[in-house]
């Protein structure tokens, strides 16, 4: 049996990688305009970091982590980026260096979920975190930036859901209100929900089980229980979103799967492209208690993560334009080394060049140049080497001319430059 990639983990082949690079570059450029700097953390962390920050009664921690033991240490492949970023923030005492840290990351995440379209076991997230800004205006700026970024990527039909789950005090009030609401209907809930109710009744609001969904539909809204401070934060967020003209919908049922959130929560979905049922593109929220909870100082924080595979499914299909390039077709053993040297001269001038090293017939080499989309083909046969000239074929113009070696590089550069608008040329 030949080897296959692990289930739910995908190769990104050369034909697809251009779209990935475009997506990643657009993300980096956009967030840099807002002052974010990249943070790279290890892919593996101590298991307890995720248990403590994500929360025990969450799907991710309960059943989706890739955990293994080495040298009597329990380690886990990161299922998300926030915990590692917060760990690094605390470990390097970033608060002592700067009052506000704006960080971003891009990389693979791992969750043992049931694979389907848009849901994988190794997937990629790009995310942003801000430490040291308690909001709500920074929250609105982050949501606005995310929406603008997705729009710039060509993703339409966006739906931006926003909610506040308040701070600890509000959530305790809400926990009691939910218990009071759910307890009399306990028998109508799924077994899993029944078991979780006492641990964290908020979890029931994002259960996927139809029985839980039916009961949760009538649950009280947390927005009615906000303390005055939480209410002020929520009102400020909405005013700032309105000022930014970022469209959004208030969704009181939005609690999101992870335990660490406080106050602002948001999620962006879309019905564009090939997304299907996995249409959540990005999600995030405020987690004011996490830095403290990980042994750091009292520093408020907010962040979001977006799934790159899903963005690629939602983005319009566009072929990245290829820079024009030159293909060298040497015929015979004497021509090949000359072709290598001539090709290098072109590359030194910043142009792509490829030499056919197969030693096959002219016809087969021309076929390959055509398939690769080359603009020019330089044919070098024995008689050309003897006379120190090359036959230059212009595949687009269907013309051919003889050029002496001394002028070849300059002539090729001129033809390649004139064949496309300068913006599309290789640097
Ligand atoms: P989360 O970290 O669960 O809040 O997810 C944030 C975003 O990551 C989601 O909106 C998805 O776009 C993406 N995502 C989460 N889990 C997966 C997965 N298993 N496969 C692909 N994308 C995912």
Boltz pocket constraint, residues with backbone or C-beta under 6 A from the ligand:
constraints:
  - pocket:
      binder: B
      contacts: [[A, 79], [A, 80], [A, 111], [A, 113], [A, 118], [A, 119], [A, 120], [A, 121], [A, 123], [A, 124], [A, 125], [A, 257], [A, 268], [A, 280], [A, 281], [A, 282], [A, 283], [A, 284], [A, 305], [A, 306], [A, 307], [A, 308], [A, 309], [A, 310]]
      max_distance: 6.0
